[in-house]
Amino acid sequence: MRAMEWNGETLLLLDQLQLPGAVKWIECSDVEQVAEAIETMKVRGAPAIGAAAAFGIVMGARQAVNRDKNEFFNQIERICDRLARTRPTAVNLFWAIQRIKSLIETNADLDVPQIVELIRREAESIMTEDIAINQSIGQNGEPYIPKGARILTHCNTGSLATAGYGTALGVIRAAHSAGKEITVWADETRPYLQGARLTAFELQQDQIPVTIVTDSMAGHLMKEKKVDLVIVGADRIAANGDTANKIGTYSLAVLAHYHHIPFYVAAPTSTLDFSIKSGEQIEIEQRSADEVLSIGGIRIAPPGVAALHPAFDVTPHSLITAIITEKGVVESPDANRMEYLRGKG
Ligand SMILES: CSC[C@H]1O[C@H](OP(=O)(O)O)[C@H](O)[C@@H]1O
């Protein structure tokens, strides 16, 4: 099951708000539909929203193909600005947008139809490359997974969060394929429930043993010595290795540190942001309180009660055992050791 399909003309997005109860595809034919799908989290996951945005630019560029070159460039700027305003934390969104803008700048002397064709090819490359990158992440991470490991993971970092295979779930898939007989504790991950709804769905389809646990159970499981390692994804990794990821990740890292349990981050190098020195500079998306006050559209809290909804938190590099990427693994990440990955993204 993949988060999206590109048929050469339109982008089909799997509506992840409906999973696992219903498998419903949304056909997007313009940038506004893609932007709305990202904002409402019909499509989510750092690499997935980057790929979706790239195809949003393709469709917007095609609609402007008959404009004169200056107006075409102005329209591309408007399209990119719209997509950049959808969600602030995952750097992959901005990485994908910038990759296409740089391509256009490099080829500005071509005529508009030729530029549109280049944009299409680049978006398709972003998608196909992401799958290969995730398989490399899986291969680089698999040696860190002991046979029989009981793995705790948070949120969803699989095919539904990427163009396919996944990052942290990619490492889990690689360990499973290597015959390591792993089992997975999937944090439900309130409030969107990426773990209970999406990770459980993906691992069940792959016949990888998975048990859903509430976010509040992690400490108990660790104290009971039922967790051998934690592996999570990332939305933005600063130059010193500080990592922004789904809300609740920091709590897991503190618990893992206290219980001397390895804590791994798996992410493509497109998630690295060397423009910021530390996680303190990462903007944390604040989403609607309604998403906390309801589950599946059913209100669970009294009318009029407030709720907080930071969608991410930042884990200090000092709590991370290793950052696993397609270009290699940085153990005990810090500003010096992260330099190994600079320029590899
Ligand atoms: C493969 S990275 C997935 C990453 O994105 C998720 O956030 P969201 O579901 O809000 O897009 C979460 O932080 C995952 O680790």
The ligand as a Tripos MOL2 file, in Angstrom:
@<TRIPOS>MOLECULE
LIG
   15    15     1     0     0
SMALL
NO_CHARGES

@<TRIPOS>ATOM
      1 C1          9.1560    9.0030    7.4270 C.3       1 LIG1
      2 S1          9.0740   10.4400    8.3230 S.3       1 LIG1
      3 C2          7.5100   10.3830    9.0160 C.3       1 LIG1
      4 C3          7.3780   11.3960   10.1170 C.3       1 LIG1
      5 O1          6.3180   12.3050    9.7910 O.3       1 LIG1
      6 C4          5.3320   12.1640   10.7840 C.3       1 LIG1
      7 O2          4.6480   13.3520   11.0300 O.3       1 LIG1
      8 P1          3.1830   13.5710   10.3820 P.3       1 LIG1
      9 O3          2.4530   12.2620   10.4520 O.co2     1 LIG1
     10 O4          2.5840   14.6560   11.2520 O.co2     1 LIG1
     11 O5          3.4440   14.0450    8.9720 O.co2     1 LIG1
     12 C5          6.1030   11.7310   12.0060 C.3       1 LIG1
     13 O6          6.8100   12.7970   12.5890 O.3       1 LIG1
     14 C6          7.0040   10.7180   11.3890 C.3       1 LIG1
     15 O7          8.1280   10.3540   12.1390 O.3       1 LIG1
@<TRIPOS>BOND
     1     1     2 1
     2     2     3 1
     3     3     4 1
     4     4     5 1
     5     4    14 1
     6     5     6 1
     7     6     7 1
     8     6    12 1
     9     7     8 1
    10     8     9 2
    11     8    10 1
    12     8    11 1
    13    12    13 1
    14    12    14 1
    15    14    15 1
@<TRIPOS>SUBSTRUCTURE
     1 LIG1         1 GROUP 0 **** ****
